[in-house]
C-alpha cells in the first residue's frame, strides 16, 4: 500500500487547544482502526533547528531553519492509503481534527 506524508502547517509549535488534542487523538484512533496508521509526531520550532551541509569540504553547521518562513511544519502523520484519493480524504479529516492546514506528499 502506498505511503503518504501529511505535514501539519502552523505558525508555532505546541499550540493545540485541549479540544484540538482530543480531536487529534480521535483522528489517530480512526487511522489505527482503518489500518492507515504508521506514525505521527509533533516537531520542535524552527528556532531550535540545525542545518548541516556536508556536500563539499568541511561541513557547514548553522542554527536556524534552511528557509525562514512564517508558516512551517509543526507536526506530521505518515499513513498507508490505497490511493491518492483516500490519502486526501484522510488528510482532510486530519486538517479538521488539528484545525490547521496540511500538505500531503506521496513517498517515492
C-alpha positions, 0 to 999 in steps of 0.5 A: 500500500502506498505511503503518504506524508501529511505535514501539519502547517502552523505558525508555532509549535505546541499550540493545540487547544485541549479540544484540538488534542482530543480531536487529534487523538480521535483522528489517530484512533480512526487511522489505527482502526482503518489500518492507515496508521504508521506514525505521527509526531509533533516537531520542535520550532524552527528556532531550535533547528540545525542545518548541516551541509556536508556536500563539499569540504568541511561541513557547514553547521548553522542554527536556524531553519534552511528557509525562514518562513512564517508558516512551517511544519509543526507536526506530521502523520505518515499513513498507508492509503490505497490511493491518492484519493483516500490519502486526501480524504484522510488528510482532510479529516486530519486538517479538521481534527488539528484545525490547521492546514496540511500538505500531503506528499506521496513517498517515492 
